[in-house]
Amino acid sequence: MSSNKYSIKNIASYFWIAVTGKESEFTQGSIRRAIFMLSIPMILEMLMESIFALVDIAYVSKVSVNAVATIGLTESVITLIYALAIGLSMAATAIVARRVGAKDISGAKEAAVQAIGLGVFISVLTGILGFIFAKDILALMGAEPDLIREGYGYTKWLLGGNVVIMLLFLINAIFRGAGDASIAMWTLVLSNGLNIILDPFFIFGWGPIPEFGVTGAAIATNIGRGMAVLFQLGILFFGWGKIKLALKDLIFNFKVMINLIKVSLGGIAQFLIGTSSWVFLMRMMSEFGSEVLAGYTIAIRVMLFTLMPSWGMSNAAATLVGQNLGAKQPERAERSVWKTGRYNVYFMAAVSLIYLLFSTEIVGWFNTTPLVVENGALCLRIIAAGYIFYAYGMVVTQAFNGAGDTGTPTKINLLAFWAFQLPFAYVAAFYFNWGAVGVFLAITLAEVLLAIISIILFKKGNWKRIEI
């Protein structure tokens, strides 16, 4: 009995250390402890993001089916911006982690400044275009006229304010690369906590705040994320993290910028491939009507609830790989990846079982329209069947990115998504008349293929010799 109590006490103690960021040395000692200390805040960070996604869709579901479909179409487009943000973030994490592992804090600061500057430039440009052409974007995605009338405000404000999305991704990536995962976690606690509180006020109206409908969800998101970005900047300039900036650091460094762009190009291309595939899949789904599209959107939001924590563990693997390669310990980096992957499999296997058994009930929490529930539940069951493969695929892919080898996952994504997923989805859905089921199967089988290829290439070990 006392042994069990001691064990529980230890776990609670480790958990507290992890979320408060009191331990930041991950190139020595127990790999299991390092994974725990990095994974816990990263899992909680991603869990906050997925909780917000669920709450957001729950609120919007009370507006209309068109409102839900608007979010699905808009987010399939904004994932192209996410691709730029995530691509730059992967480069920032890899370079910062490598420099921190090598005890080169000055080099880490230089990389951070150039990443933030590049992110601001890209997001302002895309924000202007998104704000002006919101209606045209929805029309290109196959939205019906009544959906465009109801939902274009959401698209306009979410795309127009994407600078806060970009900076939230980038600065958190800098914190993760430095090993300050707890700071990134608390940033998202602030961001998504505000979003959850503000959502009903702006969607349904309250006091002096008018009812904005689905547009209110975008306004609340921009405010919540904007406040979180201010918090991040405060930490960078006045806080307690490893990366502390001063005004003298805010200078353009051509050499560092080129290195950042070189590493990020692979990451940007990697996610552009995946997210553009996502856009085309959403376009295919729109052919089956708003109810089917809404069911698919709800299912994907529900899946994010579990995929985000899994991404948290994957991000931990990326930081461990980057820092240990910087410390000239490639074998420790590899062991970290296999252990993280195994833990991720345990988690995803448990989740897949829940989705396979209770998919109808889960989707029914968000919408009771029979066709919406039927298609959302079917989507959950089919995609969850491949969760164990996703577990290893995500960790190994992020391990490549953490090493700065963003080119390898790009080629894998090209094969899995463009060469296989899109043709399979189109042929299955429209040629064989499988409808939405064909699209769902394409998603699962592509992720299985990605995982198998990633593991084969990772075992070859070329990523250990990448210099950034």
C-alpha positions in Angstrom: 0.0 0.0 0.0 2.7 2.4 1.0 4.6 1.6 -2.3 1.5 2.5 -4.3 1.1 5.7 -2.5 4.8 6.5 -3.0 4.4 5.8 -6.7 1.3 8.0 -7.0 3.1 10.8 -5.1 6.0 10.5 -7.5 3.8 10.8 -10.5 2.0 13.8 -9.1 5.4 15.4 -8.3 6.7 14.8 -11.9 3.4 16.1 -13.3 3.8 19.3 -11.3 7.4 19.7 -12.4 6.4 19.2 -16.1 3.5 21.8 -16.1 5.6 24.4 -14.2 8.6 23.9 -16.5 11.1 23.4 -13.6 13.1 20.9 -15.6 14.5 21.7 -19.0 17.5 19.5 -19.5 16.6 16.7 -21.8 19.9 15.5 -23.3 20.9 13.6 -20.1 19.4 11.1 -17.7 16.3 9.0 -18.2 14.7 9.1 -21.6 11.4 8.0 -20.1 11.5 11.0 -17.7 12.4 13.3 -20.5 9.5 12.1 -22.6 7.2 12.6 -19.7 8.4 16.1 -18.8 8.0 17.3 -22.4 4.9 15.3 -23.4 2.7 16.3 -20.4 2.6 20.1 -21.2 2.5 19.4 -24.9 -0.4 17.0 -24.5 -2.2 19.5 -22.3 -1.4 22.3 -24.8 -3.0 20.3 -27.7 -5.8 19.1 -25.5 -6.8 22.7 -24.8 -6.8 23.3 -28.6 -9.1 20.3 -29.2 -11.4 21.1 -26.3 -11.9 24.6 -27.8 -12.6 23.0 -31.2 -15.3 20.8 -29.7 -16.9 23.6 -27.7 -16.7 25.9 -30.7 -18.5 23.4 -32.9 -21.1 22.7 -30.2 -22.0 26.4 -30.0 -22.1 26.9 -33.8 -24.2 23.7 -34.2 -27.0 25.6 -32.3 -27.0 28.3 -35.1 -27.6 26.1 -38.2 -26.4 23.3 -40.3 -25.1 25.9 -42.8 -23.0 27.5 -39.9 -21.3 24.1 -39.2 -20.7 23.6 -42.9 -19.2 27.1 -43.2 -16.6 26.2 -40.5 -15.8 23.0 -42.4 -15.2 24.8 -45.7 -13.3 27.8 -44.1 -11.0 25.6 -42.1 -10.2 23.5 -45.1 -9.0 26.7 -46.7 -7.3 28.2 -43.7 -5.3 24.9 -43.3 -3.3 26.3 -46.2 -2.3 29.1 -43.9 -1.7 26.6 -41.1 0.6 24.8 -43.5 2.8 27.9 -43.8 2.6 28.4 -40.0 3.4 24.8 -39.2 6.2 24.6 -41.9 7.9 27.7 -40.4 7.2 26.3 -36.9 8.9 23.0 -37.7 12.0 24.9 -38.9 11.9 27.1 -35.8 11.6 24.1 -33.5 14.4 22.2 -35.3 16.9 25.1 -35.4 16.1 26.3 -31.9 16.3 22.8 -30.4 19.6 22.1 -32.2 21.1 25.4 -30.9 19.9 24.8 -27.4 21.2 21.3 -27.4 24.6 22.7 -28.4 24.3 25.4 -25.7 24.2 28.1 -28.3 21.5 30.4 -26.9 22.6 33.3 -29.0 22.0 31.3 -32.2 18.6 30.2 -30.9 17.6 33.8 -30.3 18.6 34.8 -33.9 16.5 31.9 -35.3 13.5 33.0 -33.2 13.6 36.6 -34.4 13.9 35.7 -38.0 11.0 33.2 -37.8 8.7 35.8 -36.2 9.5 38.4 -38.8 8.9 36.1 -41.7 5.6 34.8 -40.1 4.3 38.4 -39.7 5.1 39.3 -43.3 3.3 36.1 -44.7 0.3 36.4 -42.5 -0.4 40.1 -43.2 -0.3 39.4 -47.0 -2.6 36.4 -46.8 -4.9 38.2 -44.3 -5.6 41.1 -46.7 -6.4 38.6 -49.6 -8.7 36.5 -47.3 -10.6 39.5 -46.0 -11.3 40.9 -49.4 -12.2 37.6 -51.2 -14.0 35.7 -48.5 -17.2 35.2 -50.6 -15.2 34.1 -53.6 -13.3 31.6 -51.6 -16.5 29.9 -50.2 -17.9 29.8 -53.8 -14.8 28.1 -55.1 -15.2 25.5 -52.3 -18.6 24.7 -53.7 -20.7 26.5 -51.1 -24.4 27.1 -51.9 -25.6 30.8 -52.1 -27.5 30.6 -48.8 -24.4 29.2 -47.0 -22.2 32.0 -48.4 -24.7 34.7 -47.3 -24.8 33.3 -43.8 -21.2 32.3 -43.3 -18.9 34.7 -45.3 -18.4 36.9 -42.2 -16.8 34.0 -40.4 -14.5 33.3 -43.3 -13.6 37.0 -43.7 -12.7 37.6 -40.0 -10.9 34.2 -39.5 -8.7 34.6 -42.7 -8.3 38.4 -42.1 -7.0 37.9 -38.6 -4.7 35.0 -39.3 -1.7 36.9 -38.1 -2.6 35.8 -34.5 -2.8 32.2 -35.7 0.6 32.4 -37.3 2.3 34.0 -34.3 0.7 31.6 -31.9 2.1 28.7 -33.8 5.5 30.2 -34.3 6.2 31.5 -30.9 5.0 28.3 -29.2 7.3 26.4 -31.6 10.2 28.5 -30.3 9.3 27.7 -26.7 9.0 24.0 -27.5 12.4 23.9 -29.3 14.0 25.5 -26.3 12.4 22.9 -24.0 10.0 25.4 -22.5 6.9 23.3 -23.3 5.1 24.5 -20.2 5.1 28.1 -21.4 3.5 27.0 -24.7 0.9 25.1 -22.7 -0.1 28.0 -20.6 -0.3 30.2 -23.7 -3.0 27.9 -25.1 -4.8 27.7 -21.8 -5.1 31.5 -22.0 -6.0 31.6 -25.7 -8.6 28.8 -25.7 -10.0 29.7 -22.2 -10.8 33.1 -23.5 -12.3 31.7 -26.7 -14.6 29.4 -24.8 -15.8 32.2 -22.6 -16.3 34.7 -25.4 -17.8 32.4 -28.0 -21.4 32.4 -26.6 -21.3 36.2 -26.1 -20.4 36.9 -29.7 -22.4 34.1 -31.3 -25.7 34.6 -29.5 -25.3 38.1 -28.2 -25.2 39.4 -24.7 -25.8 42.9 -23.2 -24.2 45.5 -25.5 -22.7 42.7 -27.7 -25.0 42.1 -30.7 -25.8 38.6 -32.0 -23.2 37.8 -34.8 -24.1 34.2 -35.4 -21.3 32.1 -36.9 -19.3 35.3 -37.5 -19.1 35.7 -33.7 -17.0 32.5 -33.4 -14.3 34.1 -35.6 -14.4 37.3 -33.6 -14.0 35.5 -30.3 -11.2 33.4 -31.8 -9.2 36.4 -32.9 -9.6 38.1 -29.5 -8.6 35.0 -27.6 -5.6 34.3 -29.8 -4.6 37.9 -29.9 -4.4 38.1 -26.1 -2.3 34.9 -26.1 0.1 36.4 -28.6 0.6 39.4 -26.3 1.3 37.0 -23.5 3.9 35.2 -25.6 5.7 38.4 -26.5 5.7 39.4 -22.9 7.4 36.1 -22.0 9.9 36.5 -24.8 11.0 40.0 -23.7 10.4 40.0 -20.0 9.8 36.3 -18.9 11.6 33.3 -17.6 12.2 31.1 -20.6 15.5 30.1 -22.1 15.0 32.4 -25.0 15.0 36.1 -23.8 14.9 38.8 -26.4 15.9 42.4 -26.2 15.4 45.3 -28.7 19.0 44.9 -29.9 18.1 41.4 -31.1 15.4 42.7 -33.5 17.6 42.9 -36.5 17.5 41.2 -39.9 20.1 38.5 -40.3 20.4 37.3 -43.9 22.3 34.1 -43.2 20.0 32.9 -40.4 16.9 33.9 -42.5 18.1 31.9 -45.5 18.8 28.9 -43.3 15.4 29.2 -41.7 13.7 29.4 -45.2 15.7 26.5 -46.4 14.6 24.2 -43.6 11.1 25.5 -43.6 10.5 25.0 -47.3 10.4 21.3 -46.8 8.0 21.7 -43.9 5.8 24.1 -45.8 5.7 21.9 -48.9 5.0 18.9 -46.6 1.9 20.5 -45.1 0.8 22.1 -48.3 0.6 18.7 -49.8 -1.4 17.3 -46.8 -3.7 20.3 -46.4 -4.3 20.9 -50.1 -5.3 17.2 -50.2 -7.7 18.1 -47.3 -9.2 21.0 -49.3 -9.9 18.7 -52.3 -11.5 16.1 -50.0 -13.7 18.7 -48.5 -14.6 19.8 -52.0 -15.6 16.2 -52.8 -17.7 16.0 -49.6 -19.6 19.2 -50.5 -21.0 17.2 -53.5 -23.1 15.1 -51.0 -25.0 18.0 -49.4 -24.8 20.2 -46.3 -25.9 17.4 -43.9 -23.2 15.0 -45.0 -20.6 17.8 -45.0 -21.8 18.8 -41.5 -21.5 15.2 -40.2 -18.0 15.0 -41.6 -17.0 18.3 -40.0 -18.3 17.3 -36.6 -16.5 13.9 -36.9 -13.2 15.6 -37.7 -13.6 18.1 -34.8 -14.2 15.2 -32.4 -11.1 13.4 -33.8 -9.0 16.5 -33.1 -9.8 15.9 -29.4 -7.6 12.8 -29.5 -5.3 13.6 -32.4 -4.1 16.8 -30.7 -2.8 15.1 -27.6 -1.2 12.5 -29.9 0.5 15.4 -31.7 1.7 16.6 -28.3 3.6 13.4 -27.8 4.9 13.7 -31.4 6.1 17.3 -30.7 8.0 16.0 -27.7 9.8 13.5 -29.9 10.8 16.4 -32.3 12.3 18.4 -29.4 14.2 15.4 -28.1 15.6 14.6 -31.5 16.7 18.2 -32.1 18.3 18.7 -28.7 20.0 15.3 -28.7 21.4 15.8 -32.2 22.7 19.2 -31.1 24.4 17.5 -28.1 25.9 14.9 -30.5 23.8 12.0 -29.2 22.1 10.5 -32.2 21.5 7.1 -30.6 19.7 8.7 -27.7 17.6 10.6 -30.1 16.5 7.4 -31.9 15.7 5.6 -28.7 13.5 8.6 -27.7 11.5 8.3 -30.9 10.8 4.5 -30.5 9.7 5.0 -26.8 7.5 7.9 -27.6 5.9 6.0 -30.5 5.1 3.1 -28.2 3.4 5.3 -25.6 1.4 6.9 -28.4 0.2 3.6 -29.6 -1.1 2.7 -26.2 -3.1 5.9 -26.1 -4.5 5.8 -29.6 -5.5 2.1 -29.3 -7.7 3.0 -26.3 -9.3 6.0 -28.1 -10.0 4.0 -31.3 -11.9 1.4 -29.2 -14.1 4.2 -27.8 -14.9 5.6 -31.2 -15.6 2.2 -32.7 -18.2 1.5 -29.9 -19.8 4.9 -29.3 -19.5 6.9 -32.5 -23.2 7.4 -33.0 -23.7 8.7 -29.4 -20.7 11.0 -29.7 -21.8 12.7 -32.9 -25.3 12.9 -31.5 -24.1 15.2 -28.7 -23.4 17.9 -31.3 -26.3 17.4 -33.8 -29.4 15.3 -33.8 -30.2 15.5 -37.6 -30.3 11.8 -38.6 -28.2 12.2 -41.8 -25.6 14.3 -40.0 -25.3 11.7 -37.2 -25.2 8.7 -39.6 -22.4 10.2 -41.7 -20.4 11.6 -38.8 -20.5 8.3 -36.9 -19.5 6.4 -40.0 -16.6 8.7 -40.6 -15.4 8.3 -36.9 -15.5 4.5 -37.1 -13.7 4.2 -40.4 -10.9 6.6 -39.6 -10.5 5.3 -36.0 -9.8 1.9 -37.5 -6.3 3.1 -38.5 -5.5 5.0 -35.3 -2.6 2.6 -34.3 -0.9 3.3 -37.5 -1.4 7.1 -37.1 0.3 6.8 -33.7 3.7 5.7 -35.1 3.3 7.8 -38.3 2.9 11.1 -36.4 5.8 10.4 -34.0 8.2 9.3 -36.7 7.3 12.1 -39.1 7.8 14.7 -36.4 11.2 13.0 -35.5 12.3 13.7 -39.1 11.2 17.3 -38.7 12.9 17.7 -35.4 16.1 16.6 -37.0 15.7 19.3 -39.7 15.1 16.6 -42.4 11.8 18.1 -43.6 12.4 16.8 -47.1 11.8 13.2 -46.3 8.3 13.7 -44.9 7.5 15.9 -47.9 8.2 13.1 -50.3 6.2 10.6 -48.1 3.2 13.0 -48.0 3.4 13.5 -51.8 3.1 9.8 -52.3 0.5 9.1 -49.6 -1.8 12.0 -50.2 -1.5 13.2 -53.8 -0.5 9.9 -55.5 -2.8 7.7 -53.5 -5.4 9.4 -51.3 -6.9 11.9 -53.8 -7.2 9.5 -56.8 -8.5 6.7 -54.5 -11.1 9.0 -52.9 -12.4 10.3 -56.3 -12.6 6.9 -57.9 -14.2 5.2 -54.9 -16.7 8.1 -54.2 -17.8 8.8 -57.8 -16.7 6.0 -60.1 -17.7 3.1 -57.8 -20.5 5.2 -56.3 -19.4 4.5 -52.7 -20.1 8.2 -51.9 -18.8 9.6 -48.6 -17.5 6.2 -47.5 -15.0 6.3 -50.4 -13.6 9.5 -49.0 -13.4 8.2 -45.4 -11.6 5.0 -46.6 -9.1 7.1 -48.6 -8.2 9.1 -45.4 -7.6 5.9 -43.4 -5.6 4.0 -46.0 -3.4 7.0 -46.8 -2.4 7.4 -43.2 -1.6 3.7 -42.9 0.6 4.0 -46.0 2.3 7.1 -44.6 3.1 5.3 -41.3 4.6 2.2 -43.0 6.9 4.3 -45.4 7.9 6.6 -42.5 9.1 3.7 -40.3 11.1 2.1 -43.1 12.9 5.3 -44.0 13.5 6.2 -40.3 15.2 2.9 -39.7 17.8 3.8 -42.4 19.1 6.6 -40.2 19.9 9.2 -42.8 18.2 11.9 -40.6 21.0 11.5 -38.1 23.5 13.2 -40.5 21.4 16.3 -41.3 23.2 19.6 -40.6 21.2 22.8 -40.0 
